[in-house]
Amino acid sequence: MGGVLFGSAGLKLLSSRDAKKAYTHATAAALRVKESVMETVTTVQENAADILASAKDINARRAETEAADAPEPAEET
């Protein structure tokens, strides 16, 4: 019997105007946090792409330098 009374009181508390207002504000805050996190993720992804492109350029230039510095194979006679 106590569980039913507690359940009924809990249901009324959860559906009250003040509770709905609190849930709405909490949900709005969660959406703002989500947006902030997504902006941060986008920034990190863009930076990672820039870093990857720069690293590939460095490796390409290094490979060109190494190829230019490699000794020519001697011709066999």
PQR file with spaces between the fields and no chain letter, atoms N, CA, C, O and H, PARSE charges and radii, in Angstrom:
ATOM       1  N    MET     1       0.826   -1.186    0.000 -0.4000 1.5000
ATOM       2  CA   MET     1       0.000    0.000    0.000 -0.0000 2.0000
ATOM       3  C    MET     1       0.874    1.256    0.000  0.5500 1.7000
ATOM       4  O    MET     1       0.563    2.240   -0.672 -0.5500 1.4000
ATOM       5  N    GLY     2       1.980    1.211    0.768 -0.4000 1.5000
ATOM       6  CA   GLY     2       2.868    2.363    0.842 -0.0000 2.0000
ATOM       7  C    GLY     2       3.490    2.666   -0.508  0.5500 1.7000
ATOM       8  O    GLY     2       3.693    3.833   -0.845 -0.5500 1.4000
ATOM       9  H    GLY     2       2.232    0.412    1.314  0.4000 1.0000
ATOM      10  N    GLY     3       3.796    1.633   -1.287 -0.4000 1.5000
ATOM      11  CA   GLY     3       4.383    1.830   -2.600 -0.0000 2.0000
ATOM      12  C    GLY     3       3.431    2.537   -3.551  0.5500 1.7000
ATOM      13  O    GLY     3       3.852    3.371   -4.353 -0.5500 1.4000
ATOM      14  H    GLY     3       3.631    0.686   -1.012  0.4000 1.0000
ATOM      15  N    VAL     4       2.159    2.207   -3.463 -0.4000 1.5000
ATOM      16  CA   VAL     4       1.158    2.836   -4.318 -0.0000 2.0000
ATOM      17  C    VAL     4       1.025    4.308   -3.960  0.5500 1.7000
ATOM      18  O    VAL     4       0.943    5.162   -4.843 -0.5500 1.4000
ATOM      19  H    VAL     4       1.817    1.530   -2.811  0.4000 1.0000
ATOM      20  N    LEU     5       1.005    4.606   -2.656 -0.4000 1.5000
ATOM      21  CA   LEU     5       0.903    6.000   -2.222 -0.0000 2.0000
ATOM      22  C    LEU     5       2.140    6.781   -2.644  0.5500 1.7000
ATOM      23  O    LEU     5       2.039    7.902   -3.142 -0.5500 1.4000
ATOM      24  H    LEU     5       1.073    3.912   -1.939  0.4000 1.0000
ATOM      25  N    PHE     6       3.302    6.180   -2.440 -0.4000 1.5000
ATOM      26  CA   PHE     6       4.544    6.847   -2.830 -0.0000 2.0000
ATOM      27  C    PHE     6       4.576    7.040   -4.347  0.5500 1.7000
ATOM      28  O    PHE     6       4.997    8.091   -4.830 -0.5500 1.4000
ATOM      29  H    PHE     6       3.384    5.269   -2.036  0.4000 1.0000
ATOM      30  N    GLY     7       4.136    6.038   -5.091 -0.4000 1.5000
ATOM      31  CA   GLY     7       4.102    6.127   -6.545 -0.0000 2.0000
ATOM      32  C    GLY     7       3.164    7.222   -7.011  0.5500 1.7000
ATOM      33  O    GLY     7       3.496    7.979   -7.923 -0.5500 1.4000
ATOM      34  H    GLY     7       3.795    5.184   -4.699  0.4000 1.0000
ATOM      35  N    SER     8       2.008    7.313   -6.402 -0.4000 1.5000
ATOM      36  CA   SER     8       1.041    8.356   -6.778 -0.0000 2.0000
ATOM      37  C    SER     8       1.581    9.735   -6.458  0.5500 1.7000
ATOM      38  O    SER     8       1.453   10.659   -7.261 -0.5500 1.4000
ATOM      39  H    SER     8       1.738    6.698   -5.662  0.4000 1.0000
ATOM      40  N    ALA     9       2.185    9.877   -5.290 -0.4000 1.5000
ATOM      41  CA   ALA     9       2.759   11.172   -4.910 -0.0000 2.0000
ATOM      42  C    ALA     9       3.913   11.517   -5.842  0.5500 1.7000
ATOM      43  O    ALA     9       4.058   12.672   -6.240 -0.5500 1.4000
ATOM      44  H    ALA     9       2.289    9.127   -4.638  0.4000 1.0000
ATOM      45  N    GLY    10       4.728   10.544   -6.193 -0.4000 1.5000
ATOM      46  CA   GLY    10       5.847   10.765   -7.103 -0.0000 2.0000
ATOM      47  C    GLY    10       5.370   11.174   -8.486  0.5500 1.7000
ATOM      48  O    GLY    10       5.962   12.044   -9.125 -0.5500 1.4000
ATOM      49  H    GLY    10       4.611    9.606   -5.869  0.4000 1.0000
ATOM      50  N    LEU    11       4.285   10.533   -8.950 -0.4000 1.5000
ATOM      51  CA   LEU    11       3.734   10.868  -10.260 -0.0000 2.0000
ATOM      52  C    LEU    11       3.198   12.292  -10.275  0.5500 1.7000
ATOM      53  O    LEU    11       3.403   13.021  -11.245 -0.5500 1.4000
ATOM      54  H    LEU    11       3.804    9.826   -8.431  0.4000 1.0000
ATOM      55  N    LYS    12       2.517   12.692   -9.211 -0.4000 1.5000
ATOM      56  CA   LYS    12       2.011   14.060   -9.135 -0.0000 2.0000
ATOM      57  C    LYS    12       3.163   15.054   -9.076  0.5500 1.7000
ATOM      58  O    LYS    12       3.106   16.116   -9.697 -0.5500 1.4000
ATOM      59  H    LYS    12       2.351   12.099   -8.422  0.4000 1.0000
ATOM      60  N    LEU    13       4.202   14.709   -8.331 -0.4000 1.5000
ATOM      61  CA   LEU    13       5.365   15.584   -8.234 -0.0000 2.0000
ATOM      62  C    LEU    13       6.043   15.737   -9.592  0.5500 1.7000
ATOM      63  O    LEU    13       6.431   16.839   -9.979 -0.5500 1.4000
ATOM      64  H    LEU    13       4.248   13.846   -7.827  0.4000 1.0000
ATOM      65  N    LEU    14       6.182   14.625  -10.314 -0.4000 1.5000
ATOM      66  CA   LEU    14       6.849   14.658  -11.615 -0.0000 2.0000
ATOM      67  C    LEU    14       6.046   15.416  -12.663  0.5500 1.7000
ATOM      68  O    LEU    14       6.619   15.975  -13.599 -0.5500 1.4000
ATOM      69  H    LEU    14       5.867   13.729  -10.000  0.4000 1.0000
ATOM      70  N    SER    15       4.719   15.440  -12.515 -0.4000 1.5000
ATOM      71  CA   SER    15       3.888   16.097  -13.521 -0.0000 2.0000
ATOM      72  C    SER    15       3.456   17.498  -13.097  0.5500 1.7000
ATOM      73  O    SER    15       2.635   18.115  -13.777 -0.5500 1.4000
ATOM      74  H    SER    15       4.253   14.987  -11.756  0.4000 1.0000
ATOM      75  N    SER    16       3.980   18.003  -12.012 -0.4000 1.5000
ATOM      76  CA   SER    16       3.601   19.340  -11.562 -0.0000 2.0000
ATOM      77  C    SER    16       4.182   20.400  -12.490  0.5500 1.7000
ATOM      78  O    SER    16       5.143   20.143  -13.215 -0.5500 1.4000
ATOM      79  H    SER    16       4.646   17.502  -11.460  0.4000 1.0000
ATOM      80  N    ARG    17       3.603   21.574  -12.462 -0.4000 1.5000
ATOM      81  CA   ARG    17       4.049   22.686  -13.312 -0.0000 2.0000
ATOM      82  C    ARG    17       5.496   23.059  -12.995  0.5500 1.7000
ATOM      83  O    ARG    17       6.293   23.283  -13.906 -0.5500 1.4000
ATOM      84  H    ARG    17       2.822   21.783  -11.873  0.4000 1.0000
ATOM      85  N    ASP    18       5.833   23.125  -11.715 -0.4000 1.5000
ATOM      86  CA   ASP    18       7.208   23.469  -11.328 -0.0000 2.0000
ATOM      87  C    ASP    18       8.203   22.420  -11.803  0.5500 1.7000
ATOM      88  O    ASP    18       9.300   22.752  -12.251 -0.5500 1.4000
ATOM      89  H    ASP    18       5.185   22.942  -10.976  0.4000 1.0000
ATOM      90  N    ALA    19       7.817   21.156  -11.704 -0.4000 1.5000
ATOM      91  CA   ALA    19       8.707   20.085  -12.152 -0.0000 2.0000
ATOM      92  C    ALA    19       8.909   20.164  -13.662  0.5500 1.7000
ATOM      93  O    ALA    19      10.030   20.005  -14.147 -0.5500 1.4000
ATOM      94  H    ALA    19       6.926   20.886  -11.341  0.4000 1.0000
ATOM      95  N    LYS    20       7.842   20.407  -14.400 -0.4000 1.5000
ATOM      96  CA   LYS    20       7.957   20.513  -15.857 -0.0000 2.0000
ATOM      97  C    LYS    20       8.863   21.681  -16.228  0.5500 1.7000
ATOM      98  O    LYS    20       9.667   21.578  -17.154 -0.5500 1.4000
ATOM      99  H    LYS    20       6.932   20.536  -14.006  0.4000 1.0000
ATOM     100  N    LYS    21       8.732   22.783  -15.510 -0.4000 1.5000
ATOM     101  CA   LYS    21       9.584   23.941  -15.779 -0.0000 2.0000
ATOM     102  C    LYS    21      11.048   23.591  -15.520  0.5500 1.7000
ATOM     103  O    LYS    21      11.927   23.960  -16.299 -0.5500 1.4000
ATOM     104  H    LYS    21       8.079   22.866  -14.758  0.4000 1.0000
ATOM     105  N    ALA    22      11.303   22.881  -14.429 -0.4000 1.5000
ATOM     106  CA   ALA    22      12.674   22.476  -14.100 -0.0000 2.0000
ATOM     107  C    ALA    22      13.221   21.517  -15.156  0.5500 1.7000
ATOM     108  O    ALA    22      14.379   21.636  -15.557 -0.5500 1.4000
ATOM     109  H    ALA    22      10.590   22.581  -13.796  0.4000 1.0000
ATOM     110  N    TYR    23      12.398   20.566  -15.610 -0.4000 1.5000
ATOM     111  CA   TYR    23      12.839   19.621  -16.638 -0.0000 2.0000
ATOM     112  C    TYR    23      13.132   20.351  -17.941  0.5500 1.7000
ATOM     113  O    TYR    23      14.090   20.023  -18.641 -0.5500 1.4000
ATOM     114  H    TYR    23      11.457   20.469  -15.285  0.4000 1.0000
ATOM     115  N    THR    24      12.311   21.335  -18.262 -0.4000 1.5000
ATOM     116  CA   THR    24      12.507   22.104  -19.493 -0.0000 2.0000
ATOM     117  C    THR    24      13.824   22.865  -19.453  0.5500 1.7000
ATOM     118  O    THR    24      14.575   22.877  -20.428 -0.5500 1.4000
ATOM     119  H    THR    24      11.533   21.602  -17.693  0.4000 1.0000
ATOM     120  N    HIS    25      14.100   23.500  -18.314 -0.4000 1.5000
ATOM     121  CA   HIS    25      15.358   24.239  -18.182 -0.0000 2.0000
ATOM     122  C    HIS    25      16.560   23.293  -18.218  0.5500 1.7000
ATOM     123  O    HIS    25      17.585   23.606  -18.824 -0.5500 1.4000
ATOM     124  H    HIS    25      13.490   23.490  -17.521  0.4000 1.0000
ATOM     125  N    ALA    26      16.427   22.147  -17.573 -0.4000 1.5000
ATOM     126  CA   ALA    26      17.523   21.170  -17.578 -0.0000 2.0000
ATOM     127  C    ALA    26      17.766   20.650  -18.996  0.5500 1.7000
ATOM     128  O    ALA    26      18.915   20.482  -19.404 -0.5500 1.4000
ATOM     129  H    ALA    26      15.594   21.893  -17.081  0.4000 1.0000
ATOM     130  N    THR    27      16.697   20.395  -19.744 -0.4000 1.5000
ATOM     131  CA   THR    27      16.832   19.920  -21.113 -0.0000 2.0000
ATOM     132  C    THR    27      17.461   20.988  -21.997  0.5500 1.7000
ATOM     133  O    THR    27      18.301   20.681  -22.843 -0.5500 1.4000
ATOM     134  H    THR    27      15.764   20.531  -19.413  0.4000 1.0000
ATOM     135  N    ALA    28      17.060   22.238  -21.805 -0.4000 1.5000
ATOM     136  CA   ALA    28      17.648   23.335  -22.578 -0.0000 2.0000
ATOM     137  C    ALA    28      19.142   23.445  -22.296  0.5500 1.7000
ATOM     138  O    ALA    28      19.934   23.657  -23.215 -0.5500 1.4000
ATOM     139  H    ALA    28      16.378   22.487  -21.118  0.4000 1.0000
ATOM     140  N    ALA    29      19.530   23.304  -21.032 -0.4000 1.5000
ATOM     141  CA   ALA    29      20.948   23.355  -20.675 -0.0000 2.0000
ATOM     142  C    ALA    29      21.701   22.193  -21.321  0.5500 1.7000
ATOM     143  O    ALA    29      22.815   22.371  -21.813 -0.5500 1.4000
ATOM     144  H    ALA    29      18.887   23.132  -20.286  0.4000 1.0000
ATOM     145  N    ALA    30      21.101   21.017  -21.322 -0.4000 1.5000
ATOM     146  CA   ALA    30      21.745   19.855  -21.940 -0.0000 2.0000
ATOM     147  C    ALA    30      21.938   20.074  -23.433  0.5500 1.7000
ATOM     148  O    ALA    30      22.966   19.686  -23.988 -0.5500 1.4000
ATOM     149  H    ALA    30      20.196   20.873  -20.923  0.4000 1.0000
ATOM     150  N    LEU    31      20.963   20.692  -24.089 -0.4000 1.5000
ATOM     151  CA   LEU    31      21.099   20.979  -25.519 -0.0000 2.0000
ATOM     152  C    LEU    31      22.211   21.994  -25.777  0.5500 1.7000
ATOM     153  O    LEU    31      22.932   21.882  -26.768 -0.5500 1.4000
ATOM     154  H    LEU    31      20.127   21.007  -23.638  0.4000 1.0000
ATOM     155  N    ARG    32      22.356   22.982  -24.893 -0.4000 1.5000
ATOM     156  CA   ARG    32      23.446   23.953  -25.049 -0.0000 2.0000
ATOM     157  C    ARG    32      24.796   23.266  -24.879  0.5500 1.7000
ATOM     158  O    ARG    32      25.737   23.552  -25.619 -0.5500 1.4000
ATOM     159  H    ARG    32      21.770   23.072  -24.087  0.4000 1.0000
ATOM     160  N    VAL    33      24.892   22.373  -23.922 -0.4000 1.5000
ATOM     161  CA   VAL    33      26.138   21.629  -23.703 -0.0000 2.0000
ATOM     162  C    VAL    33      26.456   20.785  -24.928  0.5500 1.7000
ATOM     163  O    VAL    33      27.602   20.733  -25.377 -0.5500 1.4000
ATOM     164  H    VAL    33      24.127   22.140  -23.321  0.4000 1.0000
ATOM     165  N    LYS    34      25.437   20.124  -25.466 -0.4000 1.5000
ATOM     166  CA   LYS    34      25.633   19.284  -26.648 -0.0000 2.0000
ATOM     167  C    LYS    34      26.164   20.131  -27.803  0.5500 1.7000
ATOM     168  O    LYS    34      27.099   19.719  -28.491 -0.5500 1.4000
ATOM     169  H    LYS    34      24.506   20.166  -25.101  0.4000 1.0000
ATOM     170  N    GLU    35      25.583   21.299  -28.022 -0.4000 1.5000
ATOM     171  CA   GLU    35      26.018   22.176  -29.110 -0.0000 2.0000
ATOM     172  C    GLU    35      27.469   22.598  -28.913  0.5500 1.7000
ATOM     173  O    GLU    35      28.248   22.625  -29.865 -0.5500 1.4000
ATOM     174  H    GLU    35      24.824   21.634  -27.464  0.4000 1.0000
ATOM     175  N    SER    36      27.825   22.924  -27.686 -0.4000 1.5000
ATOM     176  CA   SER    36      29.200   23.327  -27.381 -0.0000 2.0000
ATOM     177  C    SER    36      30.174   22.181  -27.653  0.5500 1.7000
ATOM     178  O    SER    36      31.246   22.386  -28.223 -0.5500 1.4000
ATOM     179  H    SER    36      27.192   22.902  -26.912  0.4000 1.0000
ATOM     180  N    VAL    37      29.794   20.994  -27.245 -0.4000 1.5000
ATOM     181  CA   VAL    37      30.645   19.819  -27.469 -0.0000 2.0000
ATOM     182  C    VAL    37      30.804   19.558  -28.961  0.5500 1.7000
ATOM     183  O    VAL    37      31.901   19.242  -29.423 -0.5500 1.4000
ATOM     184  H    VAL    37      28.924   20.827  -26.782  0.4000 1.0000
ATOM     185  N    MET    38      29.723   19.686  -29.712 -0.4000 1.5000
ATOM     186  CA   MET    38      29.795   19.434  -31.157 -0.0000 2.0000
ATOM     187  C    MET    38      30.687   20.469  -31.842  0.5500 1.7000
ATOM     188  O    MET    38      31.418   20.127  -32.771 -0.5500 1.4000
ATOM     189  H    MET    38      28.833   19.942  -29.337  0.4000 1.0000
ATOM     190  N    GLU    39      30.641   21.727  -31.400 -0.4000 1.5000
ATOM     191  CA   GLU    39      31.527   22.752  -31.964 -0.0000 2.0000
ATOM     192  C    GLU    39      32.986   22.406  -31.681  0.5500 1.7000
ATOM     193  O    GLU    39      33.848   22.568  -32.545 -0.5500 1.4000
ATOM     194  H    GLU    39      30.047   22.006  -30.645  0.4000 1.0000
ATOM     195  N    THR    40      33.256   21.927  -30.467 -0.4000 1.5000
ATOM     196  CA   THR    40      34.621   21.534  -30.103 -0.0000 2.0000
ATOM     197  C    THR    40      35.085   20.352  -30.943  0.5500 1.7000
ATOM     198  O    THR    40      36.226   20.325  -31.404 -0.5500 1.4000
ATOM     199  H    THR    40      32.556   21.795  -29.765  0.4000 1.0000
ATOM     200  N    VAL    41      34.215   19.388  -31.140 -0.4000 1.5000
ATOM     201  CA   VAL    41      34.557   18.214  -31.952 -0.0000 2.0000
ATOM     202  C    VAL    41      34.879   18.638  -33.387  0.5500 1.7000
ATOM     203  O    VAL    41      35.836   18.145  -33.983 -0.5500 1.4000
ATOM     204  H    VAL    41      33.288   19.410  -30.765  0.4000 1.0000
ATOM     205  N    THR    42      34.086   19.543  -33.932 -0.4000 1.5000
ATOM     206  CA   THR    42      34.330   20.029  -35.290 -0.0000 2.0000
ATOM     207  C    THR    42      35.682   20.719  -35.386  0.5500 1.7000
ATOM     208  O    THR    42      36.424   20.503  -36.345 -0.5500 1.4000
ATOM     209  H    THR    42      33.308   19.944  -33.448  0.4000 1.0000
ATOM     210  N    THR    43      36.007   21.547  -34.398 -0.4000 1.5000
ATOM     211  CA   THR    43      37.291   22.243  -34.386 -0.0000 2.0000
ATOM     212  C    THR    43      38.444   21.242  -34.318  0.5500 1.7000
ATOM     213  O    THR    43      39.435   21.387  -35.033 -0.5500 1.4000
ATOM     214  H    THR    43      35.405   21.722  -33.619  0.4000 1.0000
ATOM     215  N    VAL    44      38.318   20.241  -33.471 -0.4000 1.5000
ATOM     216  CA   VAL    44      39.370   19.222  -33.338 -0.0000 2.0000
ATOM     217  C    VAL    44      39.532   18.459  -34.654  0.5500 1.7000
ATOM     218  O    VAL    44      40.655   18.182  -35.074 -0.5500 1.4000
ATOM     219  H    VAL    44      37.513   20.123  -32.889  0.4000 1.0000
ATOM     220  N    GLN    45      38.424   18.122  -35.301 -0.4000 1.5000
ATOM     221  CA   GLN    45      38.497   17.404  -36.573 -0.0000 2.0000
ATOM     222  C    GLN    45      39.189   18.249  -37.643  0.5500 1.7000
ATOM     223  O    GLN    45      40.008   17.741  -38.410 -0.5500 1.4000
ATOM     224  H    GLN    45      37.511   18.348  -34.959  0.4000 1.0000
ATOM     225  N    GLU    46      38.854   19.538  -37.690 -0.4000 1.5000
ATOM     226  CA   GLU    46      39.493   20.414  -38.669 -0.0000 2.0000
ATOM     227  C    GLU    46      40.991   20.524  -38.407  0.5500 1.7000
ATOM     228  O    GLU    46      41.792   20.483  -39.340 -0.5500 1.4000
ATOM     229  H    GLU    46      38.188   19.950  -37.067  0.4000 1.0000
ATOM     230  N    ASN    47      41.364   20.663  -37.148 -0.4000 1.5000
ATOM     231  CA   ASN    47      42.787   20.751  -36.806 -0.0000 2.0000
ATOM     232  C    ASN    47      43.509   19.452  -37.137  0.5500 1.7000
ATOM     233  O    ASN    47      44.639   19.477  -37.623 -0.5500 1.4000
ATOM     234  H    ASN    47      40.713   20.696  -36.390  0.4000 1.0000
ATOM     235  N    ALA    48      42.875   18.335  -36.880 -0.4000 1.5000
ATOM     236  CA   ALA    48      43.491   17.040  -37.186 -0.0000 2.0000
ATOM     237  C    ALA    48      43.703   16.895  -38.691  0.5500 1.7000
ATOM     238  O    ALA    48      44.725   16.365  -39.126 -0.5500 1.4000
ATOM     239  H    ALA    48      41.957   18.315  -36.484  0.4000 1.0000
ATOM     240  N    ALA    49      42.748   17.360  -39.482 -0.4000 1.5000
ATOM     241  CA   ALA    49      42.892   17.284  -40.939 -0.0000 2.0000
ATOM     242  C    ALA    49      44.053   18.165  -41.406  0.5500 1.7000
ATOM     243  O    ALA    49      44.817   17.770  -42.287 -0.5500 1.4000
ATOM     244  H    ALA    49      41.917   17.790  -39.129  0.4000 1.0000
ATOM     245  N    ASP    50      44.184   19.354  -40.821 -0.4000 1.5000
ATOM     246  CA   ASP    50      45.302   20.241  -41.166 -0.0000 2.0000
ATOM     247  C    ASP    50      46.635   19.600  -40.804  0.5500 1.7000
ATOM     248  O    ASP    50      47.586   19.660  -41.583 -0.5500 1.4000
ATOM     249  H    ASP    50      43.563   19.675  -40.106  0.4000 1.0000
ATOM     250  N    ILE    51      46.707   18.993  -39.637 -0.4000 1.5000
ATOM     251  CA   ILE    51      47.943   18.346  -39.184 -0.0000 2.0000
ATOM     252  C    ILE    51      48.300   17.193  -40.113  0.5500 1.7000
ATOM     253  O    ILE    51      49.462   17.027  -40.486 -0.5500 1.4000
ATOM     254  H    ILE    51      45.935   18.945  -39.004  0.4000 1.0000
ATOM     255  N    LEU    52      47.308   16.404  -40.483 -0.4000 1.5000
ATOM     256  CA   LEU    52      47.555   15.273  -41.384 -0.0000 2.0000
ATOM     257  C    LEU    52      48.076   15.754  -42.731  0.5500 1.7000
ATOM     258  O    LEU    52      49.031   15.190  -43.264 -0.5500 1.4000
ATOM     259  H    LEU    52      46.364   16.539  -40.180  0.4000 1.0000
ATOM     260  N    ALA    53      47.460   16.787  -43.280 -0.4000 1.5000
ATOM     261  CA   ALA    53      47.909   17.319  -44.577 -0.0000 2.0000
ATOM     262  C    ALA    53      49.338   17.839  -44.479  0.5500 1.7000
ATOM     263  O    ALA    53      50.140   17.603  -45.382 -0.5500 1.4000
ATOM     264  H    ALA    53      46.685   17.245  -42.847  0.4000 1.0000
ATOM     265  N    SER    54      49.668   18.539  -43.402 -0.4000 1.5000
ATOM     266  CA   SER    54      51.031   19.053  -43.216 -0.0000 2.0000
ATOM     267  C    SER    54      52.029   17.907  -43.077  0.5500 1.7000
ATOM     268  O    SER    54      53.124   17.961  -43.636 -0.5500 1.4000
ATOM     269  H    SER    54      49.016   18.730  -42.668  0.4000 1.0000
ATOM     270  N    ALA    55      51.658   16.892  -42.346 -0.4000 1.5000
ATOM     271  CA   ALA    55      52.553   15.740  -42.167 -0.0000 2.0000
ATOM     272  C    ALA    55      52.812   15.040  -43.500  0.5500 1.7000
ATOM     273  O    ALA    55      53.936   14.618  -43.773 -0.5500 1.4000
ATOM     274  H    ALA    55      50.768   16.848  -41.891  0.4000 1.0000
ATOM     275  N    LYS    56      51.782   14.916  -44.324 -0.4000 1.5000
ATOM     276  CA   LYS    56      51.964   14.293  -45.636 -0.0000 2.0000
ATOM     277  C    LYS    56      52.897   15.134  -46.502  0.5500 1.7000
ATOM     278  O    LYS    56      53.736   14.590  -47.219 -0.5500 1.4000
ATOM     279  H    LYS    56      50.869   15.258  -44.102  0.4000 1.0000
ATOM     280  N    ASP    57      52.755   16.466  -46.439 -0.4000 1.5000
ATOM     281  CA   ASP    57      53.650   17.351  -47.193 -0.0000 2.0000
ATOM     282  C    ASP    57      55.099   17.188  -46.732  0.5500 1.7000
ATOM     283  O    ASP    57      56.012   17.120  -47.554 -0.5500 1.4000
ATOM     284  H    ASP    57      52.073   16.909  -45.856  0.4000 1.0000
ATOM     285  N    ILE    58      55.301   17.127  -45.427 -0.4000 1.5000
ATOM     286  CA   ILE    58      56.653   16.951  -44.881 -0.0000 2.0000
ATOM     287  C    ILE    58      57.256   15.646  -45.384  0.5500 1.7000
ATOM     288  O    ILE    58      58.412   15.617  -45.803 -0.5500 1.4000
ATOM     289  H    ILE    58      54.559   17.183  -44.759  0.4000 1.0000
ATOM     290  N    ASN    59      56.485   14.578  -45.345 -0.4000 1.5000
ATOM     291  CA   ASN    59      56.996   13.281  -45.798 -0.0000 2.0000
ATOM     292  C    ASN    59      57.281   13.280  -47.295  0.5500 1.7000
ATOM     293  O    ASN    59      58.255   12.669  -47.735 -0.5500 1.4000
ATOM     294  H    ASN    59      55.545   14.601  -45.005  0.4000 1.0000
ATOM     295  N    ALA    60      56.455   13.948  -48.079 -0.4000 1.5000
ATOM     296  CA   ALA    60      56.689   14.012  -49.527 -0.0000 2.0000
ATOM     297  C    ALA    60      57.980   14.774  -49.818  0.5500 1.7000
ATOM     298  O    ALA    60      58.782   14.344  -50.647 -0.5500 1.4000
ATOM     299  H    ALA    60      55.663   14.444  -47.723  0.4000 1.0000
ATOM     300  N    ARG    61      58.185   15.917  -49.130 -0.4000 1.5000
ATOM     301  CA   ARG    61      59.426   16.685  -49.339 -0.0000 2.0000
ATOM     302  C    ARG    61      60.643   15.889  -48.888  0.5500 1.7000
ATOM     303  O    ARG    61      61.698   15.939  -49.520 -0.5500 1.4000
ATOM     304  H    ARG    61      57.534   16.266  -48.456  0.4000 1.0000
ATOM     305  N    ARG    62      60.491   15.164  -47.807 -0.4000 1.5000
ATOM     306  CA   ARG    62      61.615   14.352  -47.313 -0.0000 2.0000
ATOM     307  C    ARG    62      61.960   13.250  -48.309  0.5500 1.7000
ATOM     308  O    ARG    62      63.133   12.982  -48.567 -0.5500 1.4000
ATOM     309  H    ARG    62      59.633   15.123  -47.293  0.4000 1.0000
ATOM     310  N    ALA    63      60.945   12.623  -48.860 -0.4000 1.5000
ATOM     311  CA   ALA    63      61.187   11.564  -49.845 -0.0000 2.0000
ATOM     312  C    ALA    63      61.875   12.129  -51.085  0.5500 1.7000
ATOM     313  O    ALA    63      62.766   11.489  -51.644 -0.5500 1.4000
ATOM     314  H    ALA    63      59.992   12.842  -48.650  0.4000 1.0000
ATOM     315  N    GLU    64      61.465   13.327  -51.521 -0.4000 1.5000
ATOM     316  CA   GLU    64      62.110   13.962  -52.677 -0.0000 2.0000
ATOM     317  C    GLU    64      63.576   14.266  -52.386  0.5500 1.7000
ATOM     318  O    GLU    64      64.441   14.056  -53.236 -0.5500 1.4000
ATOM     319  H    GLU    64      60.741   13.846  -51.067  0.4000 1.0000
ATOM     320  N    THR    65      63.851   14.762  -51.179 -0.4000 1.5000
ATOM     321  CA   THR    65      65.225   15.083  -50.801 -0.0000 2.0000
ATOM     322  C    THR    65      66.079   13.822  -50.751  0.5500 1.7000
ATOM     323  O    THR    65      67.208   13.804  -51.242 -0.5500 1.4000
ATOM     324  H    THR    65      63.148   14.933  -50.488  0.4000 1.0000
ATOM     325  N    GLU    66      65.534   12.784  -50.161 -0.4000 1.5000
ATOM     326  CA   GLU    66      66.285   11.529  -50.075 -0.0000 2.0000
ATOM     327  C    GLU    66      66.541   10.950  -51.460  0.5500 1.7000
ATOM     328  O    GLU    66      67.612   10.399  -51.711 -0.5500 1.4000
ATOM     329  H    GLU    66      64.617   12.799  -49.762  0.4000 1.0000
ATOM     330  N    ALA    67      65.578   11.068  -52.353 -0.4000 1.5000
ATOM     331  CA   ALA    67      65.765   10.551  -53.713 -0.0000 2.0000
ATOM     332  C    ALA    67      66.828   11.357  -54.445  0.5500 1.7000
ATOM     333  O    ALA    67      67.615   10.796  -55.207 -0.5500 1.4000
ATOM     334  H    ALA    67      64.707   11.516  -52.148  0.4000 1.0000
ATOM     335  N    ALA    68      66.857   12.664  -54.221 -0.4000 1.5000
ATOM     336  CA   ALA    68      67.846   13.512  -54.883 -0.0000 2.0000
ATOM     337  C    ALA    68      69.248   13.263  -54.326  0.5500 1.7000
ATOM     338  O    ALA    68      70.231   13.376  -55.058 -0.5500 1.4000
ATOM     339  H    ALA    68      66.218   13.120  -53.601  0.4000 1.0000
ATOM     340  N    ASP    69      69.347   12.932  -53.055 -0.4000 1.5000
ATOM     341  CA   ASP    69      70.650   12.720  -52.414 -0.0000 2.0000
ATOM     342  C    ASP    69      71.184   11.301  -52.607  0.5500 1.7000
ATOM     343  O    ASP    69      72.347   11.031  -52.305 -0.5500 1.4000
ATOM     344  H    ASP    69      68.548   12.840  -52.461  0.4000 1.0000
ATOM     345  N    ALA    70      70.355   10.408  -53.100 -0.4000 1.5000
ATOM     346  CA   ALA    70      70.794    9.019  -53.267 -0.0000 2.0000
ATOM     347  C    ALA    70      71.837    8.944  -54.372  0.5500 1.7000
ATOM     348  O    ALA    70      71.695    9.583  -55.415 -0.5500 1.4000
ATOM     349  H    ALA    70      69.411   10.628  -53.345  0.4000 1.0000
ATOM     350  N    PRO    71      72.887    8.159  -54.138 -0.5600 1.5000
ATOM     351  CA   PRO    71      73.917    8.039  -55.181  0.2800 2.0000
ATOM     352  C    PRO    71      73.366    7.321  -56.403  0.5500 1.7000
ATOM     353  O    PRO    71      72.522    6.430  -56.304 -0.5500 1.4000
ATOM     354  N    GLU    72      73.876    7.741  -57.565 -0.4000 1.5000
ATOM     355  CA   GLU    72      73.480    7.096  -58.824 -0.0000 2.0000
ATOM     356  C    GLU    72      74.107    5.705  -58.856  0.5500 1.7000
ATOM     357  O    GLU    72      75.262    5.534  -58.464 -0.5500 1.4000
ATOM     358  H    GLU    72      74.562    8.464  -57.645  0.4000 1.0000
ATOM     359  N    PRO    73      73.365    4.729  -59.313 -0.5600 1.5000
ATOM     360  CA   PRO    73      73.973    3.393  -59.423  0.2800 2.0000
ATOM     361  C    PRO    73      75.058    3.400  -60.499  0.5500 1.7000
ATOM     362  O    PRO    73      74.899    4.000  -61.562 -0.5500 1.4000
ATOM     363  N    ALA    74      76.152    2.726  -60.199 -0.4000 1.5000
ATOM     364  CA   ALA    74      77.280    2.665  -61.148 -0.0000 2.0000
ATOM     365  C    ALA    74      76.896    1.775  -62.319  0.5500 1.7000
ATOM     366  O    ALA    74      76.255    0.738  -62.145 -0.5500 1.4000
ATOM     367  H    ALA    74      76.281    2.239  -59.335  0.4000 1.0000
ATOM     368  N    GLU    75      77.299    2.194  -63.517 -0.4000 1.5000
ATOM     369  CA   GLU    75      77.010    1.384  -64.707 -0.0000 2.0000
ATOM     370  C    GLU    75      78.039    0.269  -64.794  0.5500 1.7000
ATOM     371  O    GLU    75      79.223    0.477  -64.531 -0.5500 1.4000
ATOM     372  H    GLU    75      77.820    3.036  -63.658  0.4000 1.0000
ATOM     373  N    GLU    76      77.586   -0.881  -65.156 -0.4000 1.5000
ATOM     374  CA   GLU    76      78.504   -2.021  -65.311 -0.0000 2.0000
ATOM     375  C    GLU    76      78.976   -2.060  -66.750  0.5500 1.7000
ATOM     376  O    GLU    76      78.206   -1.862  -67.690 -0.5500 1.4000
ATOM     377  H    GLU    76      76.624   -1.050  -65.370  0.4000 1.0000
ATOM     378  N    THR    77      80.218   -2.311  -66.888 -0.4000 1.5000
ATOM     379  CA   THR    77      80.789   -2.406  -68.233 -0.0000 2.0000
ATOM     380  C    THR    77      81.143   -3.804  -68.604  0.5500 1.7000
ATOM     381  O    THR    77      81.634   -4.045  -69.707 -0.5500 1.4000
ATOM     382  H    THR    77      80.844   -2.472  -66.124  0.4000 1.0000
